[in-house]
């Protein structure tokens, strides 16, 4: 049995409509396929104006590079944020965009 992942990559997207939500569910399926053995999508949540996708991994930077290269992510780069935290933690290390100074989950 493998050890549980210790880190979580959180992808955050702006959501303004049901169509945005449907697109992001489709994107989540693409992320699951692209990650292979680099991590495990652990679900998503929707808050006011945002959707978060949670990915458990021990190589969050590598998982992020894989995800960032997906065409559907490339289309959303202006509306996309990413950070890392310890599983169950609340302290985030921001990965993207570099100039972002605060990351939180609504």
C-alpha positions in Angstrom: 0.0 0.0 0.0 1.4 3.4 -0.9 1.8 6.3 1.5 -0.8 9.0 1.4 0.2 12.2 -0.4 1.5 15.0 2.0 0.9 18.0 -0.2 -2.0 19.5 -2.1 -2.0 21.6 -5.2 -5.0 23.9 -5.3 -6.1 25.3 -8.7 -8.5 28.2 -8.5 -10.6 29.6 -11.4 -13.1 32.4 -11.7 -16.6 31.1 -12.3 -19.4 33.4 -13.4 -22.0 31.1 -14.9 -23.2 27.5 -15.1 -21.4 27.2 -18.4 -18.1 28.1 -16.7 -18.8 25.4 -14.1 -19.5 22.8 -16.8 -16.2 23.8 -18.6 -14.2 23.4 -15.4 -15.7 19.9 -14.7 -14.5 18.9 -18.2 -11.1 20.5 -17.4 -11.0 18.5 -14.2 -11.4 15.3 -16.2 -8.6 16.3 -18.5 -6.3 17.0 -15.4 -7.1 13.5 -14.1 -6.0 12.0 -17.4 -2.9 14.2 -17.8 -1.5 13.6 -14.3 -1.0 9.8 -14.6 1.1 9.0 -11.6 2.1 12.5 -10.6 -0.9 13.0 -8.2 -4.6 12.4 -7.6 -7.4 14.8 -8.1 -9.2 14.9 -4.8 -12.3 16.7 -5.9 -13.4 20.3 -6.2 -15.6 22.9 -4.6 -17.4 26.0 -5.8 -17.5 29.3 -3.8 -18.8 32.7 -4.6 -17.3 33.4 -8.0 -14.6 30.7 -7.9 -14.0 27.0 -8.3 -11.1 25.1 -6.7 -9.7 21.8 -7.9 -7.7 19.9 -5.3 -4.8 17.6 -6.3 -2.9 15.5 -3.8 0.7 15.0 -4.8 4.2 14.8 -3.4 5.5 16.6 -6.5 3.3 19.7 -6.7 5.6 21.7 -8.9 5.9 18.9 -11.4 2.1 18.3 -11.4 1.6 22.1 -11.9 3.9 22.1 -14.9 1.9 19.2 -16.5 -1.4 20.9 -15.8 -0.2 24.4 -17.0 0.7 22.9 -20.4 -2.9 21.7 -21.0 -4.6 23.7 -23.8 -7.7 24.3 -21.6 -5.5 25.8 -18.9 -3.7 27.9 -21.5 -7.1 29.4 -22.5 -7.7 30.4 -18.8 -4.3 31.7 -17.7 -5.7 35.2 -17.0 -8.4 33.7 -14.7 -6.3 31.1 -13.0 -4.4 30.9 -9.7 -2.4 28.0 -8.2 -0.9 27.4 -4.7 0.5 24.5 -2.6 -0.3 23.7 1.0 0.2 20.7 3.3 -2.7 18.4 3.2 -5.1 19.8 5.8 -3.1 22.9 6.2 -4.1 26.6 5.7 -0.7 28.1 4.8 -0.3 28.5 1.0 2.8 28.9 -1.1 1.7 30.7 -4.3 2.8 29.1 -7.6 0.9 31.2 -10.2 0.8 34.0 -11.0 4.1 35.1 -9.6 2.9 38.5 -8.7 0.0 37.2 -6.6 0.5 38.1 -3.0 -2.5 36.4 -1.3 -4.3 33.1 -1.9 -7.3 31.9 0.0 -10.3 29.6 -0.5 -13.7 31.1 -0.2 
